[in-house]
Every structure is written in structure tokens, then in C-alpha cells.
């Protein structure tokens, strides 16, 4: 089994949401609890941190240079990388102060899908939303009664959306209509009920294989979503593995975020690098991340 190695020992409380920007050659990722957006340049080995006024669930690169889109605790925002200033877009759950946004990604058409969850982890308190690229930047609900919205990926042929609601311990597959962003025909693609921990964030490689982070499982595993079979595992020296993304010049480095929230003193002593950013080269390459607005 391959083992990931630490690249940034940040001791993040809840590291999450890595995404590689192939235009700027940097990795964006967040510490949700610390309200931090990280911009990591692996060539310069420099990690810039932007502090925001509220927790960030996830981040995606924008179409315009130096522009990102954030799913924050209180809705969607644009962020200017140069100034660190945010611009409010909309909040579909302004009537739900006990919820916050969590994971998300852009689809092949440049729409931003991001989901919510109860801050206290309440069952079925959240939903999955789509921020569209129309002139009005409309926001619509895609799925309801979601507990902890996490990994989301589209198949190489763009006809299937894969999605994780963590407590379910499965990867769902949906038929996907790229022209409208609508989904249907939900079914189980991967069954993780016998796996350690729960499925968290995920990414895909150039073959269409899904790479899934195991929260409370200390690993990332590669799964074939067509056959539902697990292909390989990567050991991560941290128990709470939250998400992963391929990056680097050749998209052959898997970046892995972790968390240290909820760990005891004994656990932190046993796993001193928990909360860090890890990397591994699994021998395959990823694909470019979709940008908001395509």
C-alpha cells in the first residue's frame, strides 16, 4: 500500500476542499473552522492564507483571472485573490442559521454545485444546490434531505453525476443532463457500508476512477464506479481524511486534506501530523478542474 507524505504541517482543524488551478499552478484548499483559504504553490513551496469573515465550505476557480467562487457558511460569494475581498452572490438557506455550506465542485458546463449540512450534524438537515452561470446567477435546489453533503464528480462522458452524503456510506450515481444540470434515476454505485469510517470528499482520474477520502478511516481508496469494486488504497498518517484532488504540472500528484477536530490528546500524540496537507503519486493522472462559468 502506498503511503502519503506530509507537505504542509498546518495542523488545520478541518482542512477541506482541495482543487488545483491549472492556469495559476496552485492548489486552493480551506480550513473550514479557521475561516482560512489556502493558496499553495508547490514550486515555490509557499502557502498563502486569506482569512475570511465566516467559515468556507469549499472553493472553485473562476473564469476570470484572480477570481474564485466560495461556498461559505452564509451562501455563495466571489473572492478576489489579489485583495482578499468577497462579493455576496446569494444564500438559499438564509432562513436556516443552523446550517452551513460544505463540499462542492463545478460541473463540465461551469455550474457550481455545493451542499449544506447542519452545524451540529443533524440528519437530513441540508440540501444540494446549483449556482447557475446565467445573468442572474440563479440558485436552485437539486437534492433535499441531505445530512452531510460531500464528494461530487462527473463521469468522463458527462452523462453521470456521482455524489456522497457521508452518513449513507455509499456513492450515489445519477443520470445527468449537461444542457440543464438536472439529475434523475438515483442508484447506488459504490457501497461503503463495510468500509472503515465514512466516505468524505472525492475526485476522479483520467480513467474515470473515483478516489475517495475516508473520514475516521485514515486512507484514500480508488473505486471503479461502473463495477463498484475497490481497486487500491493509500495510507494517510492522519485518521480524519477529508478530501483529495489531483494537481501539479502533469496532474499526477494527489493532494490530500485532513482534519484534527474532535481528536483527543492521546490521538493527537499518536497522529501528530493530523490536520496537515499530504501528497502521493499513485501512478495515474487526474483531469483539469472545471471552472465556474466554464
N, C-alpha and C positions, 0 to 999 in steps of 0.2 A: 504494500500500500504506500502511495506517495504521501509525503508529509509537507504541509505548508510551512513557510518560514516567515517570521515577523519582518515587516519592512518599516512600519511606524508603530512605536510603542506608546500610543497616545493615552492608553487607559481610559478609553471612552466609556461612558455609562451605557449608551445604547447606540453604537455605531451601526449605520444602515445605509441603504440606497446607493451603492456604488454604480457609476455609469461613466464610461470612457468617452471623451470628446476627441474624435479623430482629427478634427480641424485644429484644435489647440494642443493636442497631445498631452492632455492632463486627465486625471481621474477626479470626478466630483463624488463626494460622499458626505454623510451627515452624522452628527451625534444629536439624536432627537432630544434627549434630556438637557443637553447643554446649549441648545439653540445654535449649534455650530454648523456652518457649511465649510467643508474642507475642499481645497483645490490642490491636488498633489501632482507635482511634476517629477516623475521618476528619473529623468535625465539629470536634472539639477538637484535631485533629492531634497526638494523644497516643498513644504506643506503650508500653504497659506490658509488662514482661518478667518471667515467672516462671521461675526456674531449678529444674530437677528433678534427681533423683539418677541419671538414666540417659537415654539418647537417646530422643526422642519421634519415632515414625514419622509419626503423624497424629493429628488431634483432631476430635471431633464434639460438637455441643451436646447437652446432656441435656434431659430432660423437665422436671426440677426447675430452678428458678431458681438461678443461680450454680453449676450442676453441669455438668461436662464429662466426656467419656469419652475416654481416651487409649489408643492402641496404642503401647506403649513397647517398648524392647528386650526386656524380660523379661515381656511379657504385657499384658493389659488392666487398666486402672486407672480409677477415678473420680478426679476432681480438683475440689476446692472452690476456686472462683475467688477467694473472699474471703480464705481463709487460705493458699492455695497447697499445701495438704496433699493427698496422694494416698491412695487406699484400694485395695488389691490386689483384683482380681476373679478372675483365673486366667491361667495360662500353658500353652498347649497344646504348647509346644516347650521345656519345661524340660530335656528331655534333649538339646537341640541348642544348646549355648552359643555356637556359632559363627554362629548366625542372629540376626536382629533383625526386628522388625516395620517395615513401610514404609507404603505408602499404604492408604487405605480410606475408606469412606463408609457412611452408614446407608441402608437400603432404605426404600421407602414405608411399610412396616409398623413401622419403627423398629428393625430389627435392624442390628447393626454388623458390616459385612464389612470385614476387613483382612487383608492378606497379608504374608508374610515373605520374606526373602531371606538368602543367605549374606553375612556381613560382608565377605568377600573376593570376592564376586561369583561364587561357584561356580554352575555350570549345574545347574538343576533341583533346587537345594538347599532351596527354600522351598515354601510352600503358601498357599492362601487359606482363611481361617477365618470362621465366623459366630458372633458373640456374640449369643445369643438374649435375648429380653425375658422369658422365663419366670421363675418364682420362684427357681429355682436358678441363673439366669444361665449356662445351659449353653453350652459352646463346642464346635462341630463343624467338621470339615474339609470344605470344599466342593470344592477342587481340589488336586491333588498335582503334584509335579514342576514347580514354578514357579521361574523364575530370578530375576526382579526384579518383584515384584508392584506394579502401579501403577494407572493410572486405572480407575475403576469408576463406571458410570452406569446408571440405569434409564430405559427409554423412557417417554414420556408416558402410554401406556396401561397401563404397569406389567407388560407381558407379556414384555419382553425385557430382559436384562441385558447391557451392553457392558463389556468388560474388556480390560486391556492387560497382557501380560507383555513388558516392554520389549525384550529381545533378539530376540523374534519379529518385531518391527516390523510388527505388524498389530493391528487391533482385532477381538477375537472377539465374536460375538453368541451368546447362549444363550436358549433358551426359559426363561421364569421363572414359577414358581408362587408367587404372592404369599401364598397361605394357608400354605405350608410353608417357603418360602425355598429350595426345591430348584431345580436347574438341569438342563438337558439340551439335546441337539441342538446341539452346538457347531459353528459355521461362521464363515468369515471375512466380516466386514462391511466392513472397510477395509484395503486393502493399502498399507503404508507402506514397502515394501522399496526403492522408488526415491527415497524422501524423504531429506533430509539429517538426520544424527543418528538418534536413536531416539525413539519415542513414549514420553512420560512420563505425567504426570498429565493429567486431563481433567475437563471439566464440560459441562453442556448448557444450551441456552437454551429459551425458551418454545415454540419451534417443534420442539424435539426434535433440533436440530442439535448435533453434538458439537464442542467446542472443545478441541484437543489441544496440549499443550506439547511442544516438540521439544528434548530434551536433546542438546547439541552441534549444535543446528540454529538457534539464535538467533531463534526465532519461535513464534507460536501460530497454528494453522490451524483453520479451520472446515470440517467434513466432514458430508455427508449420509450417515447410516449405512444408509439404505434403498437409495440408488443407489450408494454407495461413491465418490461424487465429491467432490473438494475444491472449496470454494466461495470462500474468500478466505484471506488471510494477514495477520498482524500482525507487524511487525518489532519485535524486542526488543533493545535495546543491551546484550546480555549473551549469550554463546554457550550457557551451560547453563541453559535454561529448564525448570523442573521441574514446575510445576502452575499452574492458574488457577481462578478462581471468580468468579461474578457477585455484586456486592454494591452497597451504597448504598441509600438510601431507596427508589428506584424499581427497584432491581436491574439498573441499566443500565450499571454500571461493572464492567469486567473487571479483577480484581486478578490479578497475575502474580508468582509467586515465582521466584527464580533462585539459582544457586549459584556459588561460586568455587573449589570444591575441584578439585585437580588442574591448576589453571592455572599456567602459567609466569610469571615476572616480566614477560616481554615481552607476554604475553597480558593480564595484569592492567593493564599500562600502556595497552594498546590498548582495553581494556574496563574502565575504572575504576569503573563502576557495577555490575559483576558482583556478585551476592550481594544486590542490593537488591530492594525490593518496587516493582513497576511498576503503572501503571494505563492504561487506554484505554477510550474509549466507542465501541464498534463499531456502534452504531445499532440494537441489539436488546437485549432484556431477558432476564434469567435467570429461574430459579424458586427458591422457598424451599428451603433445605437441609432434609432430613429430620432429625429429632431422634431420639436413642436413646430407645426407649420410646414413640415417637410421641406 
